[in-house]
Amino acid sequence: MQGPIRAQPACLKLVTAPFFPWLRHVKAQPKSRGRSNSGKHLVTGDEILAEFRDAGALLEGHFILSSGLRSPVFLQKMRIFEDPVRTERVCGALGAAIRESFGQVDLVVSPAIGGIIPGYETARALGCKAVFVEREDGEFQLRRGFEIRKGARVVMVEDIVTTGLSSRECLAAIRKHPATLLGAACIVDRSNGTADVGVPLVSLLKMDVPAYPADQLPPELAAIPAVKPGSRVPA
């Protein structure tokens, strides 16, 4: 049974209606309906959006993203990841989409902190190991005895891609190792397919949500107090 939704700050509100002005287009990843080679159902973008909405994870307000851009919509993915059953369902779908696009995967690599849970759970769905990179002297590196073995078939897994910056930085760390980098995957692509991470990117949901530099805000957004809901210091 879904637990109660926590109260939100006054400048935020949950998005519960099926459609709202800021979501101009929602697209599912191609081949996102049907069965993968493993027999698991893939899901549509609308179903993934419904997971965020049902979890109380789709927020409307004035948000400072980790990229430094401002947005009227924020996906609080930790409301997804606090529920193990929902996390298994969403990341299982991502694992099926990865297998459909890239075939066998030996290792999932994710950027800390936000990518750790979806990376682990997606790797579990794929039947492979998961490791993560974390920042040391400002750059992503493997630590904690993690290794990427020669020839391993590797996919980078993120939670949400906006500009693709953290994905590109994570991929740069992976390329330092003699593995076979297959591509990248995320649950939500907020760039609607425009972010270039340098490798093929698989996503379960593409969203067209506006994001603005701090000095180019529309009046209706500038009138709302800004909050920083994520874990990373804005760029």
N, C-alpha and C positions, 0 to 999 in steps of 0.2 A: 504493500500500500504506500502511495506517495506521501511523504511526510509534509508538514506545513511549510509554506514558503516563508523564509525570513523577511522581516521588514526591510525595505530599501530606504536609503537616504532620501530626503525630500526632493532632491534634484533628479532622482532617478525614478523610472517606473518600468514595471514589467510589460513587455509587449505580448499581449494575449490574443489580439485579433489576428485572423488569418492573413491579412494584408495591411500594410501601413505605408505611409508615403515614402519613407527612406528606402524601402526594399523595392527598387524599381524592377529588377529582374532576378529571378532565381533559376539557376540551371543545374541539372544533374550532370555528373560526368557521363560522357558517352558510354553506352553499354551498361548503364547503372541499373537496369531492370532485367531480371532473368536469373540464370544460374551460372556460377563460375565452374571451372573444370572440377573443383572439389565438391560440387553439388550444393554449396551454400547459396542462399538467396542474396543477391545484391539489392541495394535499396535506392530509392529515388531521393533527389535533393529535398523534395517536400517532406519526406519522412524524416530526414536528418534535421531539418528545420523544426519539425514537430517535436523531436527529442529535446532540442534546446528550449523550445517554448514550454513543454510539459515540465521540464526540470527547473523552470524559473530562471533560465540562463540567458534569455534574450532580453536585453535591457535597452531602454531609450532614454537619452539625456544628452549630456555634453561630456565626452570622454577624451582624455589624453592617452593616445595609444603609445605602445613602446617604441614605435617609429618616430614619435614626436608629433605626428599629425593629430588633428582633432576630428572626432566623428560623433554623429548623433546616435549611433547604435554600437553596443558592446556585447560581445558574446562571452559571458562569464563561464568559460569551459570547466572551471573547477566545480560548478554545480552539476555538470555531467559526471565528472570523475569522482565525486563524493559517493556516487551510487554504483557499487560494483556490478550490479546486474545491467544497468544502462550502459556502463562503460564497456562491458563485455559485448553487448549488442552492437554498439556503434563501432568499436574497434574490430570486432569480428567482420563487420561489413567492409571496413577499410582493408583488412587482411585479404578478403576475397577479391576486392578490386585490385589490390597489388598483385596477387597471384594471376589474375586475369591479364594484367598488363605486362608483367615481368617474368612470370614463371616461377621457378624455384628460387627461394631466398634463403641464404645461409645466416644472415646477420642483419638486424635492424639497429641503426645508429640514430640517436636523437639528441637535440640540444637541451641542456639543463636550463631552467628548471621545468618549464612548461611542457617539454616534450617527453619527460621521463615516463609518466603514466601511460599516455597513448602509445609510446614506443614499446613499452613492456607488454601491454595488453595486445597490441597488434602482433608482436613477435610470438606471443602465446598462441594466437589464432593461426599464425603461419607455421608453428612448430619449430621455431628457430630461437637463437639467443638474442638478447637485447643488451646494448651498452649505451652509454651516453657520454657526450663531451661536455666539458665545463670550462669556464674562462680562467685562464692563468696568464697574468700580465696582459690582460685585455684581449686575448685570442683563445678560441676554442681549442682544447687539447684533450686527448684521452688521459685519464688519471686512474687511480684506484686499482692498478694492475690490469685494466682492460686492454685488450689487443684486437687488432683486425688482421687476420691471417692472410697470407699470400693467396690470391686467387679466390677469396671468399666473395660470394655474390651478395652485394650489400645494397640496401635501400635505406635512405634517410627518411625518417618519419617525424613530422611536426603535428602540432594540434591545429593551429590556424596560421595561414599565410596572408600577410597584408602587402608589404612591399617586397618580401622575399629576402630581406637583409640577413636575418638570423639563419635562414636556410642556406644562403650562399656561404656564410661563414662556417656553418657546420659542414657543408660539402667540401669546402677548402681544407678542413681538418681531415676529412676522410681521404682526400686525394693524396695526402702525405704517406699513405700506406698502400702497399702493392695489391690492392683488392680490385674486384670488378664492380664498379659503381653502376648499378642498373638505372637508378633514377630516384625520385623523391615522391613522397605522398603526404597528404594532410587530410584532416577531417573537413575543414572549411577553407576555401580559397576566397578570401574577401576581395581579392583584386579582380574577380570575375574573369580569370584567365590571362590578365595582362602582366602579372609579375613574372619576370624572367629569372629563374633560379639557376639556369645554365644546364639543366638536365630535364628530361620529361617529368612532368608533375601530374600525379594522379590525385584527384580529390573526390569526396563524396558530395560536396555541395559547393557550387559557385554562387557568390553573392555580389550584386552591384550596389555597394553601400558607399556613399560619398565620404571622402576624407579630405580635410583641408589643412593647409599651413596655418599656424596660429595667427598670422597677420592677414589672413584672407577669409575670415569666417563670415558666413551669411548672417544677417542681423538676428534672425530667430534663434540661431545657435549661440551667438555671442551674448544673448540675453540670459542664457542659462549658466549658472556657476559650473566650472569645469572640475572634474574629479579624475584621479588616476587610479583605476581599479586593478591594474595588472601587477606583476611581480618585478618587472624589469624597469630600471630607471630610463625614462624617455631619452631618445637620441638627441 
